[in-house]
Amino acid sequence: DRFDVTGARWSVKGAEAILKLRAVRANGDWPEYFEFHLTQEHMRVHKSCYADGVIPEAA
């Protein structure tokens, strides 16, 4: 929708990211991509914060 809004501005990097996501969706690869994305985010946000990537169990 933002591509059609008068005056909206995109950086080249931002527009490229959106176009890549649209291509993934159009190719029917969204479920696999999103699972990969969630796994990468979990590692970046959680596992990278703990020694050896092991999250301690709750007490």
mmCIF file of the N, C-alpha and C atoms, coordinates in Angstrom:
data_MODEL
# 
_entry.id   MODEL 
# 
loop_
_atom_site.group_PDB 
_atom_site.id 
_atom_site.type_symbol 
_atom_site.label_atom_id 
_atom_site.label_alt_id 
_atom_site.label_comp_id 
_atom_site.label_asym_id 
_atom_site.label_entity_id 
_atom_site.label_seq_id 
_atom_site.pdbx_PDB_ins_code 
_atom_site.Cartn_x 
_atom_site.Cartn_y 
_atom_site.Cartn_z 
_atom_site.occupancy 
_atom_site.B_iso_or_equiv 
_atom_site.pdbx_formal_charge 
_atom_site.auth_seq_id 
_atom_site.auth_comp_id 
_atom_site.auth_asym_id 
_atom_site.auth_atom_id 
_atom_site.pdbx_PDB_model_num 
ATOM 1   N N  . ASP A 1 1  ? 0.818  -1.203  0.000  1.00 0.00 ? 1  ASP A N  1 
ATOM 2   C CA . ASP A 1 1  ? 0.000  0.000   0.000  1.00 0.00 ? 1  ASP A CA 1 
ATOM 3   C C  . ASP A 1 1  ? 0.857  1.260   0.000  1.00 0.00 ? 1  ASP A C  1 
ATOM 4   N N  . ARG A 1 2  ? 1.973  1.196   0.686  1.00 0.00 ? 2  ARG A N  1 
ATOM 5   C CA . ARG A 1 2  ? 2.789  2.400   0.799  1.00 0.00 ? 2  ARG A CA 1 
ATOM 6   C C  . ARG A 1 2  ? 3.352  2.836   -0.549 1.00 0.00 ? 2  ARG A C  1 
ATOM 7   N N  . PHE A 1 3  ? 3.560  1.900   -1.472 1.00 0.00 ? 3  PHE A N  1 
ATOM 8   C CA . PHE A 1 3  ? 4.069  2.278   -2.784 1.00 0.00 ? 3  PHE A CA 1 
ATOM 9   C C  . PHE A 1 3  ? 3.102  3.205   -3.506 1.00 0.00 ? 3  PHE A C  1 
ATOM 10  N N  . ASP A 1 4  ? 1.811  3.131   -3.188 1.00 0.00 ? 4  ASP A N  1 
ATOM 11  C CA . ASP A 1 4  ? 0.800  3.922   -3.878 1.00 0.00 ? 4  ASP A CA 1 
ATOM 12  C C  . ASP A 1 4  ? 0.471  5.235   -3.180 1.00 0.00 ? 4  ASP A C  1 
ATOM 13  N N  . VAL A 1 5  ? 1.096  5.534   -2.048 1.00 0.00 ? 5  VAL A N  1 
ATOM 14  C CA . VAL A 1 5  ? 0.791  6.741   -1.287 1.00 0.00 ? 5  VAL A CA 1 
ATOM 15  C C  . VAL A 1 5  ? 1.636  7.900   -1.819 1.00 0.00 ? 5  VAL A C  1 
ATOM 16  N N  . THR A 1 6  ? 0.982  8.976   -2.186 1.00 0.00 ? 6  THR A N  1 
ATOM 17  C CA . THR A 1 6  ? 1.681  10.148  -2.677 1.00 0.00 ? 6  THR A CA 1 
ATOM 18  C C  . THR A 1 6  ? 2.573  10.719  -1.582 1.00 0.00 ? 6  THR A C  1 
ATOM 19  N N  . GLY A 1 7  ? 3.816  10.976  -1.920 1.00 0.00 ? 7  GLY A N  1 
ATOM 20  C CA . GLY A 1 7  ? 4.748  11.589  -0.976 1.00 0.00 ? 7  GLY A CA 1 
ATOM 21  C C  . GLY A 1 7  ? 5.488  10.595  -0.107 1.00 0.00 ? 7  GLY A C  1 
ATOM 22  N N  . ALA A 1 8  ? 5.111  9.324   -0.115 1.00 0.00 ? 8  ALA A N  1 
ATOM 23  C CA . ALA A 1 8  ? 5.813  8.330   0.699  1.00 0.00 ? 8  ALA A CA 1 
ATOM 24  C C  . ALA A 1 8  ? 7.209  8.116   0.116  1.00 0.00 ? 8  ALA A C  1 
ATOM 25  N N  . ARG A 1 9  ? 8.180  7.951   0.975  1.00 0.00 ? 9  ARG A N  1 
ATOM 26  C CA . ARG A 1 9  ? 9.555  7.755   0.529  1.00 0.00 ? 9  ARG A CA 1 
ATOM 27  C C  . ARG A 1 9  ? 10.094 6.449   1.079  1.00 0.00 ? 9  ARG A C  1 
ATOM 28  N N  . TRP A 1 10 ? 10.833 5.748   0.249  1.00 0.00 ? 10 TRP A N  1 
ATOM 29  C CA . TRP A 1 10 ? 11.485 4.496   0.636  1.00 0.00 ? 10 TRP A CA 1 
ATOM 30  C C  . TRP A 1 10 ? 12.970 4.643   0.398  1.00 0.00 ? 10 TRP A C  1 
ATOM 31  N N  . SER A 1 11 ? 13.739 4.062   1.271  1.00 0.00 ? 11 SER A N  1 
ATOM 32  C CA . SER A 1 11 ? 15.161 3.951   0.972  1.00 0.00 ? 11 SER A CA 1 
ATOM 33  C C  . SER A 1 11 ? 15.311 2.784   0.002  1.00 0.00 ? 11 SER A C  1 
ATOM 34  N N  . VAL A 1 12 ? 16.410 2.733   -0.695 1.00 0.00 ? 12 VAL A N  1 
ATOM 35  C CA . VAL A 1 12 ? 16.649 1.619   -1.610 1.00 0.00 ? 12 VAL A CA 1 
ATOM 36  C C  . VAL A 1 12 ? 16.686 0.315   -0.826 1.00 0.00 ? 12 VAL A C  1 
ATOM 37  N N  . LYS A 1 13 ? 17.331 0.341   0.335  1.00 0.00 ? 13 LYS A N  1 
ATOM 38  C CA . LYS A 1 13 ? 17.437 -0.855  1.176  1.00 0.00 ? 13 LYS A CA 1 
ATOM 39  C C  . LYS A 1 13 ? 16.055 -1.326  1.645  1.00 0.00 ? 13 LYS A C  1 
ATOM 40  N N  . GLY A 1 14 ? 15.204 -0.405  2.065  1.00 0.00 ? 14 GLY A N  1 
ATOM 41  C CA . GLY A 1 14 ? 13.859 -0.753  2.528  1.00 0.00 ? 14 GLY A CA 1 
ATOM 42  C C  . GLY A 1 14 ? 12.976 -1.284  1.409  1.00 0.00 ? 14 GLY A C  1 
ATOM 43  N N  . ALA A 1 15 ? 13.044 -0.638  0.250  1.00 0.00 ? 15 ALA A N  1 
ATOM 44  C CA . ALA A 1 15 ? 12.249 -1.088  -0.894 1.00 0.00 ? 15 ALA A CA 1 
ATOM 45  C C  . ALA A 1 15 ? 12.694 -2.472  -1.346 1.00 0.00 ? 15 ALA A C  1 
ATOM 46  N N  . GLU A 1 16 ? 14.008 -2.714  -1.343 1.00 0.00 ? 16 GLU A N  1 
ATOM 47  C CA . GLU A 1 16 ? 14.548 -4.021  -1.725 1.00 0.00 ? 16 GLU A CA 1 
ATOM 48  C C  . GLU A 1 16 ? 14.054 -5.108  -0.773 1.00 0.00 ? 16 GLU A C  1 
ATOM 49  N N  . ALA A 1 17 ? 14.031 -4.816  0.517  1.00 0.00 ? 17 ALA A N  1 
ATOM 50  C CA . ALA A 1 17 ? 13.556 -5.794  1.505  1.00 0.00 ? 17 ALA A CA 1 
ATOM 51  C C  . ALA A 1 17 ? 12.093 -6.153  1.263  1.00 0.00 ? 17 ALA A C  1 
ATOM 52  N N  . ILE A 1 18 ? 11.267 -5.151  0.993  1.00 0.00 ? 18 ILE A N  1 
ATOM 53  C CA . ILE A 1 18 ? 9.847  -5.400  0.734  1.00 0.00 ? 18 ILE A CA 1 
ATOM 54  C C  . ILE A 1 18 ? 9.660  -6.207  -0.542 1.00 0.00 ? 18 ILE A C  1 
ATOM 55  N N  . LEU A 1 19 ? 10.406 -5.879  -1.576 1.00 0.00 ? 19 LEU A N  1 
ATOM 56  C CA . LEU A 1 19 ? 10.294 -6.626  -2.832 1.00 0.00 ? 19 LEU A CA 1 
ATOM 57  C C  . LEU A 1 19 ? 10.710 -8.083  -2.657 1.00 0.00 ? 19 LEU A C  1 
ATOM 58  N N  . LYS A 1 20 ? 11.732 -8.328  -1.854 1.00 0.00 ? 20 LYS A N  1 
ATOM 59  C CA . LYS A 1 20 ? 12.159 -9.709  -1.594 1.00 0.00 ? 20 LYS A CA 1 
ATOM 60  C C  . LYS A 1 20 ? 11.069 -10.471 -0.843 1.00 0.00 ? 20 LYS A C  1 
ATOM 61  N N  . LEU A 1 21 ? 10.454 -9.835  0.160  1.00 0.00 ? 21 LEU A N  1 
ATOM 62  C CA . LEU A 1 21 ? 9.365  -10.496 0.895  1.00 0.00 ? 21 LEU A CA 1 
ATOM 63  C C  . LEU A 1 21 ? 8.183  -10.788 -0.012 1.00 0.00 ? 21 LEU A C  1 
ATOM 64  N N  . ARG A 1 22 ? 7.864  -9.854  -0.904 1.00 0.00 ? 22 ARG A N  1 
ATOM 65  C CA . ARG A 1 22 ? 6.754  -10.088 -1.836 1.00 0.00 ? 22 ARG A CA 1 
ATOM 66  C C  . ARG A 1 22 ? 7.057  -11.231 -2.788 1.00 0.00 ? 22 ARG A C  1 
ATOM 67  N N  . ALA A 1 23 ? 8.326  -11.359 -3.198 1.00 0.00 ? 23 ALA A N  1 
ATOM 68  C CA . ALA A 1 23 ? 8.719  -12.466 -4.075 1.00 0.00 ? 23 ALA A CA 1 
ATOM 69  C C  . ALA A 1 23 ? 8.605  -13.799 -3.349 1.00 0.00 ? 23 ALA A C  1 
ATOM 70  N N  . VAL A 1 24 ? 9.014  -13.840 -2.085 1.00 0.00 ? 24 VAL A N  1 
ATOM 71  C CA . VAL A 1 24 ? 8.897  -15.073 -1.287 1.00 0.00 ? 24 VAL A CA 1 
ATOM 72  C C  . VAL A 1 24 ? 7.430  -15.483 -1.191 1.00 0.00 ? 24 VAL A C  1 
ATOM 73  N N  . ARG A 1 25 ? 6.584  -14.527 -0.925 1.00 0.00 ? 25 ARG A N  1 
ATOM 74  C CA . ARG A 1 25 ? 5.143  -14.806 -0.816 1.00 0.00 ? 25 ARG A CA 1 
ATOM 75  C C  . ARG A 1 25 ? 4.556  -15.256 -2.158 1.00 0.00 ? 25 ARG A C  1 
ATOM 76  N N  . ALA A 1 26 ? 4.916  -14.566 -3.233 1.00 0.00 ? 26 ALA A N  1 
ATOM 77  C CA . ALA A 1 26 ? 4.387  -14.895 -4.554 1.00 0.00 ? 26 ALA A CA 1 
ATOM 78  C C  . ALA A 1 26 ? 4.826  -16.282 -5.014 1.00 0.00 ? 26 ALA A C  1 
ATOM 79  N N  . ASN A 1 27 ? 6.011  -16.714 -4.588 1.00 0.00 ? 27 ASN A N  1 
ATOM 80  C CA . ASN A 1 27 ? 6.521  -18.026 -4.968 1.00 0.00 ? 27 ASN A CA 1 
ATOM 81  C C  . ASN A 1 27 ? 5.974  -19.151 -4.115 1.00 0.00 ? 27 ASN A C  1 
ATOM 82  N N  . GLY A 1 28 ? 5.181  -18.811 -3.086 1.00 0.00 ? 28 GLY A N  1 
ATOM 83  C CA . GLY A 1 28 ? 4.603  -19.833 -2.229 1.00 0.00 ? 28 GLY A CA 1 
ATOM 84  C C  . GLY A 1 28 ? 5.558  -20.359 -1.179 1.00 0.00 ? 28 GLY A C  1 
ATOM 85  N N  . ASP A 1 29 ? 6.649  -19.632 -0.943 1.00 0.00 ? 29 ASP A N  1 
ATOM 86  C CA . ASP A 1 29 ? 7.652  -20.078 0.017  1.00 0.00 ? 29 ASP A CA 1 
ATOM 87  C C  . ASP A 1 29 ? 7.494  -19.434 1.391  1.00 0.00 ? 29 ASP A C  1 
ATOM 88  N N  . TRP A 1 30 ? 6.385  -18.750 1.616  1.00 0.00 ? 30 TRP A N  1 
ATOM 89  C CA . TRP A 1 30 ? 6.221  -18.009 2.870  1.00 0.00 ? 30 TRP A CA 1 
ATOM 90  C C  . TRP A 1 30 ? 6.308  -18.882 4.122  1.00 0.00 ? 30 TRP A C  1 
ATOM 91  N N  . PRO A 1 31 ? 5.626  -20.022 4.201  1.00 0.00 ? 31 PRO A N  1 
ATOM 92  C CA . PRO A 1 31 ? 5.701  -20.818 5.440  1.00 0.00 ? 31 PRO A CA 1 
ATOM 93  C C  . PRO A 1 31 ? 7.140  -21.221 5.795  1.00 0.00 ? 31 PRO A C  1 
ATOM 94  N N  . GLU A 1 32 ? 7.909  -21.662 4.810  1.00 0.00 ? 32 GLU A N  1 
ATOM 95  C CA . GLU A 1 32 ? 9.296  -22.051 5.061  1.00 0.00 ? 32 GLU A CA 1 
ATOM 96  C C  . GLU A 1 32 ? 10.142 -20.838 5.442  1.00 0.00 ? 32 GLU A C  1 
ATOM 97  N N  . TYR A 1 33 ? 9.950  -19.740 4.736  1.00 0.00 ? 33 TYR A N  1 
ATOM 98  C CA . TYR A 1 33 ? 10.700 -18.531 5.053  1.00 0.00 ? 33 TYR A CA 1 
ATOM 99  C C  . TYR A 1 33 ? 10.395 -18.056 6.465  1.00 0.00 ? 33 TYR A C  1 
ATOM 100 N N  . PHE A 1 34 ? 9.120  -18.033 6.836  1.00 0.00 ? 34 PHE A N  1 
ATOM 101 C CA . PHE A 1 34 ? 8.761  -17.491 8.140  1.00 0.00 ? 34 PHE A CA 1 
ATOM 102 C C  . PHE A 1 34 ? 9.287  -18.373 9.269  1.00 0.00 ? 34 PHE A C  1 
ATOM 103 N N  . GLU A 1 35 ? 9.279  -19.680 9.076  1.00 0.00 ? 35 GLU A N  1 
ATOM 104 C CA . GLU A 1 35 ? 9.858  -20.587 10.076 1.00 0.00 ? 35 GLU A CA 1 
ATOM 105 C C  . GLU A 1 35 ? 11.352 -20.297 10.235 1.00 0.00 ? 35 GLU A C  1 
ATOM 106 N N  . PHE A 1 36 ? 12.039 -20.118 9.112  1.00 0.00 ? 36 PHE A N  1 
ATOM 107 C CA . PHE A 1 36 ? 13.460 -19.757 9.146  1.00 0.00 ? 36 PHE A CA 1 
ATOM 108 C C  . PHE A 1 36 ? 13.654 -18.433 9.877  1.00 0.00 ? 36 PHE A C  1 
ATOM 109 N N  . HIS A 1 37 ? 12.819 -17.449 9.560  1.00 0.00 ? 37 HIS A N  1 
ATOM 110 C CA . HIS A 1 37 ? 12.906 -16.131 10.184 1.00 0.00 ? 37 HIS A CA 1 
ATOM 111 C C  . HIS A 1 37 ? 12.739 -16.227 11.700 1.00 0.00 ? 37 HIS A C  1 
ATOM 112 N N  . LEU A 1 38 ? 11.743 -16.981 12.156 1.00 0.00 ? 38 LEU A N  1 
ATOM 113 C CA . LEU A 1 38 ? 11.509 -17.128 13.591 1.00 0.00 ? 38 LEU A CA 1 
ATOM 114 C C  . LEU A 1 38 ? 12.682 -17.807 14.286 1.00 0.00 ? 38 LEU A C  1 
ATOM 115 N N  . THR A 1 39 ? 13.243 -18.813 13.640 1.00 0.00 ? 39 THR A N  1 
ATOM 116 C CA . THR A 1 39 ? 14.404 -19.509 14.213 1.00 0.00 ? 39 THR A CA 1 
ATOM 117 C C  . THR A 1 39 ? 15.591 -18.562 14.345 1.00 0.00 ? 39 THR A C  1 
ATOM 118 N N  . GLN A 1 40 ? 15.845 -17.783 13.307 1.00 0.00 ? 40 GLN A N  1 
ATOM 119 C CA . GLN A 1 40 ? 16.955 -16.826 13.340 1.00 0.00 ? 40 GLN A CA 1 
ATOM 120 C C  . GLN A 1 40 ? 16.735 -15.749 14.407 1.00 0.00 ? 40 GLN A C  1 
ATOM 121 N N  . GLU A 1 41 ? 15.510 -15.269 14.517 1.00 0.00 ? 41 GLU A N  1 
ATOM 122 C CA . GLU A 1 41 ? 15.204 -14.248 15.518 1.00 0.00 ? 41 GLU A CA 1 
ATOM 123 C C  . GLU A 1 41 ? 15.376 -14.803 16.926 1.00 0.00 ? 41 GLU A C  1 
ATOM 124 N N  . HIS A 1 42 ? 14.925 -16.037 17.137 1.00 0.00 ? 42 HIS A N  1 
ATOM 125 C CA . HIS A 1 42 ? 15.064 -16.675 18.455 1.00 0.00 ? 42 HIS A CA 1 
ATOM 126 C C  . HIS A 1 42 ? 16.545 -16.786 18.820 1.00 0.00 ? 42 HIS A C  1 
ATOM 127 N N  . MET A 1 43 ? 17.365 -17.186 17.873 1.00 0.00 ? 43 MET A N  1 
ATOM 128 C CA . MET A 1 43 ? 18.796 -17.300 18.147 1.00 0.00 ? 43 MET A CA 1 
ATOM 129 C C  . MET A 1 43 ? 19.405 -15.930 18.423 1.00 0.00 ? 43 MET A C  1 
ATOM 130 N N  . ARG A 1 44 ? 19.014 -14.926 17.642 1.00 0.00 ? 44 ARG A N  1 
ATOM 131 C CA . ARG A 1 44 ? 19.579 -13.586 17.803 1.00 0.00 ? 44 ARG A CA 1 
ATOM 132 C C  . ARG A 1 44 ? 19.163 -12.957 19.120 1.00 0.00 ? 44 ARG A C  1 
ATOM 133 N N  . VAL A 1 45 ? 17.889 -13.109 19.474 1.00 0.00 ? 45 VAL A N  1 
ATOM 134 C CA . VAL A 1 45 ? 17.353 -12.422 20.646 1.00 0.00 ? 45 VAL A CA 1 
ATOM 135 C C  . VAL A 1 45 ? 17.603 -13.197 21.940 1.00 0.00 ? 45 VAL A C  1 
ATOM 136 N N  . HIS A 1 46 ? 17.524 -14.510 21.879 1.00 0.00 ? 46 HIS A N  1 
ATOM 137 C CA . HIS A 1 46 ? 17.592 -15.294 23.104 1.00 0.00 ? 46 HIS A CA 1 
ATOM 138 C C  . HIS A 1 46 ? 18.884 -16.083 23.262 1.00 0.00 ? 46 HIS A C  1 
ATOM 139 N N  . LYS A 1 47 ? 19.147 -17.004 22.357 1.00 0.00 ? 47 LYS A N  1 
ATOM 140 C CA . LYS A 1 47 ? 20.283 -17.902 22.538 1.00 0.00 ? 47 LYS A CA 1 
ATOM 141 C C  . LYS A 1 47 ? 21.623 -17.191 22.539 1.00 0.00 ? 47 LYS A C  1 
ATOM 142 N N  . SER A 1 48 ? 21.738 -16.107 21.804 1.00 0.00 ? 48 SER A N  1 
ATOM 143 C CA . SER A 1 48 ? 23.019 -15.392 21.766 1.00 0.00 ? 48 SER A CA 1 
ATOM 144 C C  . SER A 1 48 ? 23.334 -14.732 23.102 1.00 0.00 ? 48 SER A C  1 
ATOM 145 N N  . CYS A 1 49 ? 22.361 -14.635 23.994 1.00 0.00 ? 49 CYS A N  1 
ATOM 146 C CA . CYS A 1 49 ? 22.556 -13.979 25.283 1.00 0.00 ? 49 CYS A CA 1 
ATOM 147 C C  . CYS A 1 49 ? 23.055 -14.934 26.362 1.00 0.00 ? 49 CYS A C  1 
ATOM 148 N N  . TYR A 1 50 ? 23.113 -16.230 26.071 1.00 0.00 ? 50 TYR A N  1 
ATOM 149 C CA . TYR A 1 50 ? 23.475 -17.215 27.078 1.00 0.00 ? 50 TYR A CA 1 
ATOM 150 C C  . TYR A 1 50 ? 24.715 -17.989 26.670 1.00 0.00 ? 50 TYR A C  1 
ATOM 151 N N  . ALA A 1 51 ? 25.459 -18.453 27.671 1.00 0.00 ? 51 ALA A N  1 
ATOM 152 C CA . ALA A 1 51 ? 26.671 -19.222 27.427 1.00 0.00 ? 51 ALA A CA 1 
ATOM 153 C C  . ALA A 1 51 ? 26.343 -20.464 26.621 1.00 0.00 ? 51 ALA A C  1 
ATOM 154 N N  . ASP A 1 52 ? 27.088 -20.718 25.587 1.00 0.00 ? 52 ASP A N  1 
ATOM 155 C CA . ASP A 1 52 ? 26.929 -21.881 24.722 1.00 0.00 ? 52 ASP A CA 1 
ATOM 156 C C  . ASP A 1 52 ? 25.539 -21.977 24.112 1.00 0.00 ? 52 ASP A C  1 
ATOM 157 N N  . GLY A 1 53 ? 24.789 -20.884 24.079 1.00 0.00 ? 53 GLY A N  1 
ATOM 158 C CA . GLY A 1 53 ? 23.478 -20.877 23.468 1.00 0.00 ? 53 GLY A CA 1 
ATOM 159 C C  . GLY A 1 53 ? 22.426 -21.672 24.222 1.00 0.00 ? 53 GLY A C  1 
ATOM 160 N N  . VAL A 1 54 ? 22.699 -22.020 25.486 1.00 0.00 ? 54 VAL A N  1 
ATOM 161 C CA . VAL A 1 54 ? 21.768 -22.811 26.284 1.00 0.00 ? 54 VAL A CA 1 
ATOM 162 C C  . VAL A 1 54 ? 20.979 -21.879 27.197 1.00 0.00 ? 54 VAL A C  1 
ATOM 163 N N  . ILE A 1 55 ? 19.665 -21.892 27.043 1.00 0.00 ? 55 ILE A N  1 
ATOM 164 C CA . ILE A 1 55 ? 18.807 -21.072 27.888 1.00 0.00 ? 55 ILE A CA 1 
ATOM 165 C C  . ILE A 1 55 ? 18.526 -21.866 29.159 1.00 0.00 ? 55 ILE A C  1 
ATOM 166 N N  . PRO A 1 56 ? 18.817 -21.299 30.340 1.00 0.00 ? 56 PRO A N  1 
ATOM 167 C CA . PRO A 1 56 ? 18.566 -22.040 31.580 1.00 0.00 ? 56 PRO A CA 1 
ATOM 168 C C  . PRO A 1 56 ? 17.088 -22.305 31.820 1.00 0.00 ? 56 PRO A C  1 
ATOM 169 N N  . GLU A 1 57 ? 16.792 -23.402 32.430 1.00 0.00 ? 57 GLU A N  1 
ATOM 170 C CA . GLU A 1 57 ? 15.398 -23.758 32.736 1.00 0.00 ? 57 GLU A CA 1 
ATOM 171 C C  . GLU A 1 57 ? 14.897 -22.888 33.880 1.00 0.00 ? 57 GLU A C  1 
ATOM 172 N N  . ALA A 1 58 ? 13.596 -22.605 33.862 1.00 0.00 ? 58 ALA A N  1 
ATOM 173 C CA . ALA A 1 58 ? 12.984 -21.798 34.921 1.00 0.00 ? 58 ALA A CA 1 
ATOM 174 C C  . ALA A 1 58 ? 13.000 -22.580 36.236 1.00 0.00 ? 58 ALA A C  1 
ATOM 175 N N  . ALA A 1 59 ? 13.109 -21.853 37.324 1.00 0.00 ? 59 ALA A N  1 
ATOM 176 C CA . ALA A 1 59 ? 13.155 -22.497 38.640 1.00 0.00 ? 59 ALA A CA 1 
ATOM 177 C C  . ALA A 1 59 ? 11.804 -23.015 39.058 1.00 0.00 ? 59 ALA A C  1 
# 
